[in-house]
Amino acid sequence: MAIAGLLASRFKPGKLLRGIVAHLVGGLVLGIAAADLMPAASRNDHPYALAIGFCLGFVLLLVINALLQDPQESSNGNQTQPMLLLIVPFLVDSLIDGLVVGISNGAAQQKWVIPVAVGLEMGLATLGLGTLLGRGAGRWRSRLAGGMMALTYLMGLIASKYLTNDLHGPALTGMLAFGTAALIYLVVEEVMKEAHSRGENDSGVVNVAFFIGLLSVWLLDSSSS
């Protein structure tokens, strides 16, 4: 994320690259939710905690999405936008992503998949934010945005450590379900929606990347079992 902030004022990824990476990340995240997190939450046999945690996960993100306006919708050409208005939704998303990665990673068999997939998604988000902030303004805004997003992501990771250290039974099931709902929301409402928005590359090659990501997680879990 910090590197993406530095690159934002100098590099703008093309539609093909954005589409491939977004679909690949979507497949990886959805695959890890289906192959690892859902079974981990189900095997503890606490259905009420699972339902409550899952509902809290997606309701929280629905509320955040409703309260915080999408900065891209407020942008107008090369006009400089207020930095706070643009960056707050991204900071909230970064904090939630760090929390979700920390909660979910303990249950995954392939522990590197979730951090890499979400890190790629957040890196692209930071690159997009930095490019938007750099329109008609100094490059320092893009660099500061990358640093702030990296910091809030780290805060989410640290918070998850304290939340999951002593969790057992229904509480652990609820937290896993919360993380699963948040990751699925991330794929459906953020990554895929952005990847299929008007003007983006929606070719067959790009769409295949989603299934490659999904199959990769499935194969990794199959080979390790």
HUPE-V459227 format. One record per residue. N is the residue number from 1. SS is DSSP state (helix for helix, strand for strand, loop for the rest). D_FIRST is the distance of its C-alpha to the first C-alpha in Angstrom with 1 decimal. Layout:
[[N:SS:D_FIRST] [N:SS:D_FIRST]]
This chain:
[[1:loop:0.0] [2:helix:3.8] [3:helix:5.4] [4:helix:5.0] [5:helix:6.3] [6:helix:8.8] [7:helix:9.8] [8:loop:10.3] [9:loop:13.7] [10:loop:15.0] [11:loop:14.1] [12:loop:14.7] [13:loop:14.8] [14:loop:18.4] [15:helix:19.7] [16:helix:20.7] [17:helix:17.3] [18:helix:15.6] [19:helix:18.5] [20:helix:18.7] [21:helix:15.1] [22:helix:15.4] [23:helix:18.8] [24:helix:18.0] [25:helix:15.3] [26:helix:17.9] [27:helix:20.5] [28:helix:18.7] [29:helix:17.9] [30:helix:21.4] [31:helix:22.9] [32:helix:21.6] [33:helix:22.8] [34:helix:26.2] [35:helix:26.8] [36:helix:25.7] [37:helix:25.0] [38:helix:28.0] [39:helix:30.5] [40:helix:29.2] [41:helix:29.8] [42:helix:33.1] [43:loop:34.7] [44:loop:35.0] [45:loop:37.5] [46:loop:36.5] [47:helix:36.6] [48:helix:36.6] [49:helix:33.6] [50:helix:31.8] [51:helix:32.8] [52:helix:31.9] [53:helix:28.5] [54:helix:27.7] [55:helix:29.1] [56:helix:27.2] [57:helix:23.9] [58:helix:24.3] [59:helix:26.4] [60:helix:23.7] [61:helix:21.1] [62:helix:24.0] [63:helix:24.8] [64:helix:21.3] [65:helix:21.2] [66:helix:24.7] [67:helix:24.1] [68:loop:20.9] [69:loop:21.5] [70:loop:19.2] [71:helix:18.0] [72:helix:18.6] [73:helix:22.1] [74:helix:22.7] [75:loop:21.6] [76:loop:24.5] [77:loop:24.4] [78:loop:23.1] [79:loop:24.0] [80:loop:21.7] [81:loop:20.7] [82:loop:20.7] [83:helix:17.2] [84:helix:17.9] [85:helix:19.2] [86:helix:16.1] [87:helix:13.4] [88:helix:15.4] [89:helix:15.3] [90:helix:11.5] [91:helix:11.5] [92:helix:14.3] [93:helix:12.8] [94:helix:9.8] [95:helix:12.6] [96:helix:14.8] [97:helix:12.5] [98:helix:12.1] [99:helix:15.9] [100:helix:16.7] [101:helix:15.0] [102:helix:17.0] [103:helix:20.1] [104:helix:20.1] [105:helix:19.3] [106:loop:22.6] [107:loop:24.6] [108:loop:23.1] [109:loop:25.1] [110:loop:22.3] [111:helix:19.9] [112:helix:17.1] [113:helix:17.1] [114:helix:15.5] [115:helix:12.4] [116:helix:11.9] [117:helix:12.8] [118:helix:10.8] [119:helix:7.6] [120:helix:8.6] [121:helix:9.5] [122:helix:6.6] [123:helix:4.6] [124:helix:7.9] [125:helix:8.3] [126:helix:5.8] [127:helix:7.7] [128:helix:10.8] [129:helix:10.6] [130:helix:10.1] [131:helix:13.0] [132:helix:14.9] [133:helix:14.7] [134:loop:15.8] [135:loop:18.9] [136:loop:21.8] [137:loop:20.0] [138:loop:18.7] [139:loop:15.5] [140:helix:14.8] [141:helix:13.8] [142:helix:10.9] [143:helix:9.8] [144:helix:10.7] [145:helix:8.9] [146:helix:5.4] [147:helix:7.2] [148:helix:9.0] [149:helix:6.7] [150:helix:5.6] [151:helix:9.3] [152:helix:10.7] [153:helix:9.2] [154:helix:10.9] [155:helix:13.8] [156:helix:14.2] [157:helix:14.4] [158:helix:16.9] [159:helix:18.9] [160:helix:19.2] [161:helix:20.8] [162:helix:23.5] [163:helix:24.1] [164:helix:24.7] [165:loop:26.5] [166:loop:29.9] [167:loop:29.7] [168:loop:32.5] [169:loop:34.5] [170:helix:34.0] [171:helix:31.1] [172:helix:29.1] [173:helix:30.1] [174:helix:29.0] [175:helix:25.5] [176:helix:25.1] [177:helix:26.4] [178:helix:24.1] [179:helix:21.0] [180:helix:22.7] [181:helix:23.3] [182:helix:19.8] [183:helix:18.5] [184:helix:21.3] [185:helix:20.7] [186:helix:17.0] [187:helix:18.6] [188:helix:21.6] [189:helix:20.6] [190:helix:17.1] [191:helix:16.2] [192:helix:19.9] [193:helix:20.9] [194:helix:18.4] [195:helix:19.2] [196:loop:22.9] [197:loop:22.9] [198:loop:25.3] [199:loop:24.6] [200:loop:22.2] [201:loop:23.4] [202:loop:25.3] [203:loop:27.3] [204:helix:28.6] [205:helix:26.4] [206:helix:23.3] [207:helix:24.8] [208:helix:25.8] [209:helix:22.2] [210:helix:22.2] [211:helix:25.3] [212:helix:24.1] [213:helix:21.1] [214:helix:23.7] [215:helix:26.3] [216:helix:24.0] [217:helix:23.5] [218:helix:27.2] [219:helix:28.3] [220:helix:26.2] [221:helix:27.8] [222:helix:31.1] [223:helix:31.1] [224:helix:30.2] [225:loop:32.8]]
